[in-house]
Amino acid sequence: MAFVCYTCGKAPGSGNQVSHANNKSRRRWLPNLQTVKIIDREGRRRRVRVCTRCLSAGKITKAPPVAVSQT
């Protein structure tokens, strides 16, 4: 389940790569997934993979950066 969007479930597509000589070989179209830290439904911080369409649509809430103490 590595190439699946956390929000919408978008997964790789498959088909044929066709050359100019009409030779066909199998290929995959991978979704544009980004690893982001989010706040999930239980209020915890999680690192998940989300497609860029869900990111730009605002379907997830990104986690604010954690403040690092200077001691």
A tleap script that builds the chain and sets N, CA, C and O, in Angstrom:
source leaprc.protein.ff14SB
mol = sequence {
  NMET ALA PHE VAL CYS TYR THR CYS GLY LYS
  ALA PRO GLY SER GLY ASN GLN VAL SER HIE
  ALA ASN ASN LYS SER ARG ARG ARG TRP LEU
  PRO ASN LEU GLN THR VAL LYS ILE ILE ASP
  ARG GLU GLY ARG ARG ARG ARG VAL ARG VAL
  CYS THR ARG CYS LEU SER ALA GLY LYS ILE
  THR LYS ALA PRO PRO VAL ALA VAL SER GLN
  CTHR
}
set mol.1.N position { 0.819 -1.189 0.000 }
set mol.1.CA position { 0.000 0.000 0.000 }
set mol.1.C position { 0.866 1.258 0.000 }
set mol.1.O position { 0.480 2.276 0.574 }
set mol.2.N position { 2.019 1.194 -0.632 }
set mol.2.CA position { 2.939 2.315 -0.567 }
set mol.2.C position { 2.503 3.480 -1.441 }
set mol.2.O position { 2.689 4.632 -1.050 }
set mol.3.N position { 1.938 3.223 -2.599 }
set mol.3.CA position { 1.586 4.291 -3.535 }
set mol.3.C position { 0.086 4.537 -3.556 }
set mol.3.O position { -0.526 4.580 -4.623 }
set mol.4.N position { -0.512 4.701 -2.370 }
set mol.4.CA position { -1.940 4.952 -2.265 }
set mol.4.C position { -2.144 6.211 -1.442 }
set mol.4.O position { -1.521 6.373 -0.393 }
set mol.5.N position { -3.011 7.107 -1.906 }
set mol.5.CA position { -3.307 8.348 -1.197 }
set mol.5.C position { -4.091 8.034 0.073 }
set mol.5.O position { -5.010 7.215 0.056 }
set mol.6.N position { -3.724 8.685 1.169 }
set mol.6.CA position { -4.376 8.484 2.458 }
set mol.6.C position { -5.819 8.965 2.419 }
set mol.6.O position { -6.679 8.360 3.058 }
set mol.7.N position { -6.107 10.036 1.688 }
set mol.7.CA position { -7.427 10.649 1.695 }
set mol.7.C position { -8.372 10.022 0.678 }
set mol.7.O position { -9.447 9.543 1.041 }
set mol.8.N position { -7.983 10.022 -0.583 }
set mol.8.CA position { -8.915 9.600 -1.638 }
set mol.8.C position { -8.676 8.177 -2.123 }
set mol.8.O position { -9.522 7.635 -2.834 }
set mol.9.N position { -7.559 7.552 -1.768 }
set mol.9.CA position { -7.302 6.182 -2.186 }
set mol.9.C position { -6.781 6.044 -3.604 }
set mol.9.O position { -6.807 4.954 -4.176 }
set mol.10.N position { -6.302 7.160 -4.180 }
set mol.10.CA position { -5.766 7.099 -5.547 }
set mol.10.C position { -4.542 6.177 -5.569 }
set mol.10.O position { -3.659 6.292 -4.719 }
set mol.11.N position { -4.494 5.266 -6.541 }
set mol.11.CA position { -3.441 4.258 -6.634 }
set mol.11.C position { -2.855 4.278 -8.042 }
set mol.11.O position { -3.397 4.948 -8.921 }
set mol.12.N position { -1.760 3.557 -8.271 }
set mol.12.CA position { -1.173 3.539 -9.607 }
set mol.12.C position { -2.110 2.950 -10.652 }
set mol.12.O position { -2.862 2.010 -10.390 }
set mol.13.N position { -2.040 3.536 -11.848 }
set mol.13.CA position { -2.768 2.997 -12.987 }
set mol.13.C position { -1.822 2.162 -13.831 }
set mol.13.O position { -0.604 2.310 -13.727 }
set mol.14.N position { -2.361 1.296 -14.659 }
set mol.14.CA position { -1.510 0.458 -15.489 }
set mol.14.C position { -2.004 0.497 -16.927 }
set mol.14.O position { -3.157 0.828 -17.206 }
set mol.15.N position { -1.098 0.149 -17.826 }
set mol.15.CA position { -1.430 0.139 -19.241 }
set mol.15.C position { -0.226 -0.284 -20.050 }
set mol.15.O position { 0.682 -0.939 -19.540 }
set mol.16.N position { -0.225 0.094 -21.312 }
set mol.16.CA position { 0.860 -0.271 -22.208 }
set mol.16.C position { 1.690 0.946 -22.571 }
set mol.16.O position { 1.160 2.037 -22.780 }
set mol.17.N position { 3.002 0.744 -22.643 }
set mol.17.CA position { 3.884 1.738 -23.231 }
set mol.17.C position { 4.060 1.337 -24.681 }
set mol.17.O position { 4.533 0.238 -24.971 }
set mol.18.N position { 3.682 2.221 -25.595 }
set mol.18.CA position { 3.678 1.882 -27.020 }
set mol.18.C position { 4.779 2.677 -27.710 }
set mol.18.O position { 4.804 3.905 -27.626 }
set mol.19.N position { 5.688 1.987 -28.389 }
set mol.19.CA position { 6.777 2.643 -29.094 }
set mol.19.C position { 6.331 3.063 -30.499 }
set mol.19.O position { 5.216 2.760 -30.923 }
set mol.20.N position { 7.204 3.753 -31.201 }
set mol.20.CA position { 6.895 4.162 -32.578 }
set mol.20.C position { 6.727 2.950 -33.494 }
set mol.20.O position { 5.999 3.008 -34.485 }
set mol.21.N position { 7.402 1.860 -33.158 }
set mol.21.CA position { 7.266 0.632 -33.944 }
set mol.21.C position { 6.068 -0.198 -33.488 }
set mol.21.O position { 5.900 -1.341 -33.915 }
set mol.22.N position { 5.232 0.383 -32.612 }
set mol.22.CA position { 4.019 -0.245 -32.090 }
set mol.22.C position { 4.323 -1.470 -31.243 }
set mol.22.O position { 3.490 -2.369 -31.131 }
set mol.23.N position { 5.524 -1.514 -30.638 }
set mol.23.CA position { 5.825 -2.551 -29.656 }
set mol.23.C position { 5.170 -2.149 -28.342 }
set mol.23.O position { 5.153 -0.971 -27.984 }
set mol.24.N position { 4.634 -3.125 -27.631 }
set mol.24.CA position { 3.912 -2.831 -26.402 }
set mol.24.C position { 4.572 -3.526 -25.225 }
set mol.24.O position { 4.899 -4.711 -25.288 }
set mol.25.N position { 4.763 -2.772 -24.151 }
set mol.25.CA position { 5.244 -3.341 -22.897 }
set mol.25.C position { 4.460 -2.698 -21.760 }
set mol.25.O position { 4.006 -1.561 -21.884 }
set mol.26.N position { 4.302 -3.405 -20.674 }
set mol.26.CA position { 3.478 -2.929 -19.567 }
set mol.26.C position { 4.191 -1.799 -18.821 }
set mol.26.O position { 5.416 -1.797 -18.706 }
set mol.27.N position { 3.414 -0.842 -18.318 }
set mol.27.CA position { 3.963 0.259 -17.548 }
set mol.27.C position { 2.961 0.682 -16.488 }
set mol.27.O position { 1.805 0.258 -16.507 }
set mol.28.N position { 3.416 1.530 -15.557 }
set mol.28.CA position { 2.576 2.036 -14.478 }
set mol.28.C position { 2.614 3.557 -14.475 }
set mol.28.O position { 3.651 4.164 -14.741 }
set mol.29.N position { 1.472 4.163 -14.172 }
set mol.29.CA position { 1.391 5.599 -13.936 }
set mol.29.C position { 1.254 5.784 -12.437 }
set mol.29.O position { 0.246 5.396 -11.847 }
set mol.30.N position { 2.270 6.378 -11.819 }
set mol.30.CA position { 2.250 6.558 -10.371 }
set mol.30.C position { 1.594 7.884 -10.033 }
set mol.30.O position { 1.821 8.873 -10.729 }
set mol.31.N position { 0.782 7.930 -8.974 }
set mol.31.CA position { 0.189 9.200 -8.556 }
set mol.31.C position { 1.249 10.091 -7.933 }
set mol.31.O position { 2.259 9.606 -7.423 }
set mol.32.N position { 1.015 11.400 -7.977 }
set mol.32.CA position { 1.949 12.368 -7.413 }
set mol.32.C position { 1.670 12.480 -5.916 }
set mol.32.O position { 0.864 13.305 -5.484 }
set mol.33.N position { 2.345 11.640 -5.129 }
set mol.33.CA position { 2.137 11.600 -3.687 }
set mol.33.C position { 3.235 12.364 -2.971 }
set mol.33.O position { 4.405 12.300 -3.350 }
set mol.34.N position { 2.845 13.086 -1.933 }
set mol.34.CA position { 3.773 13.824 -1.091 }
set mol.34.C position { 3.620 13.314 0.336 }
set mol.34.O position { 2.508 13.039 0.787 }
set mol.35.N position { 4.734 13.189 1.043 }
set mol.35.CA position { 4.695 12.788 2.440 }
set mol.35.C position { 4.528 14.040 3.287 }
set mol.35.O position { 5.361 14.944 3.236 }
set mol.36.N position { 3.447 14.095 4.070 }
set mol.36.CA position { 3.154 15.255 4.902 }
set mol.36.C position { 2.804 14.788 6.312 }
set mol.36.O position { 2.345 13.665 6.517 }
set mol.37.N position { 3.031 15.671 7.270 }
set mol.37.CA position { 2.620 15.417 8.647 }
set mol.37.C position { 1.268 16.067 8.852 }
set mol.37.O position { 1.096 17.256 8.583 }
set mol.38.N position { 0.296 15.283 9.333 }
set mol.38.CA position { -1.066 15.780 9.483 }
set mol.38.C position { -1.534 15.558 10.916 }
set mol.38.O position { -0.894 14.855 11.698 }
set mol.39.N position { -2.661 16.173 11.237 }
set mol.39.CA position { -3.379 15.880 12.468 }
set mol.39.C position { -4.527 14.957 12.085 }
set mol.39.O position { -5.403 15.350 11.316 }
set mol.40.N position { -4.534 13.729 12.613 }
set mol.40.CA position { -5.581 12.785 12.223 }
set mol.40.C position { -6.845 12.997 13.045 }
set mol.40.O position { -6.943 13.959 13.807 }
set mol.41.N position { -7.803 12.103 12.889 }
set mol.41.CA position { -9.112 12.265 13.530 }
set mol.41.C position { -9.038 12.190 15.047 }
set mol.41.O position { -9.868 12.787 15.732 }
set mol.42.N position { -8.057 11.465 15.586 }
set mol.42.CA position { -7.902 11.351 17.035 }
set mol.42.C position { -7.057 12.474 17.624 }
set mol.42.O position { -6.844 12.514 18.836 }
set mol.43.N position { -6.572 13.389 16.781 }
set mol.43.CA position { -5.773 14.509 17.260 }
set mol.43.C position { -4.285 14.229 17.351 }
set mol.43.O position { -3.544 15.034 17.914 }
set mol.44.N position { -3.831 13.111 16.812 }
set mol.44.CA position { -2.409 12.773 16.847 }
set mol.44.C position { -1.721 13.237 15.579 }
set mol.44.O position { -2.350 13.390 14.531 }
set mol.45.N position { -0.407 13.461 15.690 }
set mol.45.CA position { 0.395 13.795 14.509 }
set mol.45.C position { 0.775 12.499 13.813 }
set mol.45.O position { 1.233 11.549 14.449 }
set mol.46.N position { 0.579 12.470 12.488 }
set mol.46.CA position { 0.940 11.299 11.695 }
set mol.46.C position { 1.645 11.746 10.441 }
set mol.46.O position { 1.434 12.861 9.964 }
set mol.47.N position { 2.483 10.881 9.905 }
set mol.47.CA position { 3.120 11.123 8.617 }
set mol.47.C position { 2.461 10.194 7.611 }
set mol.47.O position { 2.544 8.972 7.733 }
set mol.48.N position { 1.806 10.780 6.614 }
set mol.48.CA position { 1.069 10.000 5.626 }
set mol.48.C position { 1.436 10.490 4.229 }
set mol.48.O position { 2.051 11.543 4.061 }
set mol.49.N position { 1.044 9.700 3.237 }
set mol.49.CA position { 1.263 10.069 1.839 }
set mol.49.C position { -0.066 10.526 1.258 }
set mol.49.O position { -1.055 9.794 1.292 }
set mol.50.N position { -0.077 11.756 0.718 }
set mol.50.CA position { -1.293 12.372 0.204 }
set mol.50.C position { -1.010 12.851 -1.209 }
set mol.50.O position { 0.076 13.362 -1.485 }
set mol.51.N position { -1.986 12.690 -2.116 }
set mol.51.CA position { -1.798 13.160 -3.485 }
set mol.51.C position { -1.909 14.682 -3.515 }
set mol.51.O position { -2.522 15.286 -2.635 }
set mol.52.N position { -1.319 15.285 -4.521 }
set mol.52.CA position { -1.272 16.745 -4.603 }
set mol.52.C position { -2.651 17.335 -4.860 }
set mol.52.O position { -2.885 18.492 -4.512 }
set mol.53.N position { -3.547 16.605 -5.440 }
set mol.53.CA position { -4.909 17.109 -5.632 }
set mol.53.C position { -5.605 17.288 -4.286 }
set mol.53.O position { -6.292 18.289 -4.079 }
set mol.54.N position { -5.441 16.343 -3.375 }
set mol.54.CA position { -6.041 16.472 -2.038 }
set mol.54.C position { -5.353 17.571 -1.239 }
set mol.54.O position { -6.005 18.260 -0.455 }
set mol.55.N position { -4.039 17.746 -1.424 }
set mol.55.CA position { -3.329 18.815 -0.727 }
set mol.55.C position { -3.825 20.183 -1.164 }
set mol.55.O position { -4.083 21.043 -0.322 }
set mol.56.N position { -3.961 20.396 -2.458 }
set mol.56.CA position { -4.384 21.706 -2.939 }
set mol.56.C position { -5.847 21.967 -2.662 }
set mol.56.O position { -6.249 23.124 -2.539 }
set mol.57.N position { -6.666 20.912 -2.558 }
set mol.57.CA position { -8.079 21.078 -2.260 }
set mol.57.C position { -8.331 21.307 -0.777 }
set mol.57.O position { -9.447 21.656 -0.392 }
set mol.58.N position { -7.315 21.119 0.065 }
set mol.58.CA position { -7.471 21.333 1.496 }
set mol.58.C position { -8.232 20.234 2.196 }
set mol.58.O position { -8.920 20.501 3.181 }
set mol.59.N position { -8.134 19.005 1.720 }
set mol.59.CA position { -8.865 17.900 2.330 }
set mol.59.C position { -8.212 17.390 3.607 }
set mol.59.O position { -8.820 16.612 4.342 }
set mol.60.N position { -6.995 17.812 3.878 }
set mol.60.CA position { -6.309 17.402 5.102 }
set mol.60.C position { -5.859 18.656 5.842 }
set mol.60.O position { -5.750 19.732 5.254 }
set mol.61.N position { -5.599 18.506 7.137 }
set mol.61.CA position { -5.068 19.622 7.924 }
set mol.61.C position { -3.622 19.282 8.268 }
set mol.61.O position { -3.350 18.295 8.952 }
set mol.62.N position { -2.712 20.100 7.794 }
set mol.62.CA position { -1.304 19.876 8.062 }
set mol.62.C position { -1.001 20.179 9.520 }
set mol.62.O position { -1.598 21.081 10.107 }
set mol.63.N position { -0.087 19.436 10.098 }
set mol.63.CA position { 0.299 19.640 11.484 }
set mol.63.C position { 1.228 20.842 11.586 }
set mol.63.O position { 2.105 21.010 10.738 }
set mol.64.N position { 1.055 21.681 12.604 }
set mol.64.CA position { 1.976 22.811 12.768 }
set mol.64.C position { 3.350 22.308 13.183 }
set mol.64.O position { 3.450 21.246 13.797 }
set mol.65.N position { 4.420 23.046 12.862 }
set mol.65.CA position { 5.754 22.597 13.246 }
set mol.65.C position { 5.917 22.583 14.759 }
set mol.65.O position { 5.354 23.416 15.468 }
set mol.66.N position { 6.689 21.632 15.234 }
set mol.66.CA position { 6.930 21.495 16.660 }
set mol.66.C position { 8.040 22.448 17.054 }
set mol.66.O position { 9.090 22.480 16.412 }
set mol.67.N position { 7.815 23.228 18.109 }
set mol.67.CA position { 8.821 24.176 18.589 }
set mol.67.C position { 9.934 23.422 19.300 }
set mol.67.O position { 9.674 22.603 20.182 }
set mol.68.N position { 11.174 23.701 18.914 }
set mol.68.CA position { 12.337 23.056 19.521 }
set mol.68.C position { 12.894 24.020 20.552 }
set mol.68.O position { 13.163 25.182 20.249 }
set mol.69.N position { 13.067 23.525 21.784 }
set mol.69.CA position { 13.573 24.399 22.848 }
set mol.69.C position { 15.081 24.579 22.708 }
set mol.69.O position { 15.798 23.629 22.394 }
set mol.70.N position { 15.553 25.783 22.937 }
set mol.70.CA position { 16.981 26.139 22.841 }
set mol.70.C position { 17.570 26.145 24.245 }
set mol.70.O position { 17.475 27.153 24.946 }
set mol.71.N position { 18.183 25.030 24.674 }
set mol.71.CA position { 18.804 24.980 25.989 }
set mol.71.C position { 20.247 24.605 25.900 }
set mol.71.O position { 20.926 24.516 26.923 }
savepdb mol mol.pdb
quit
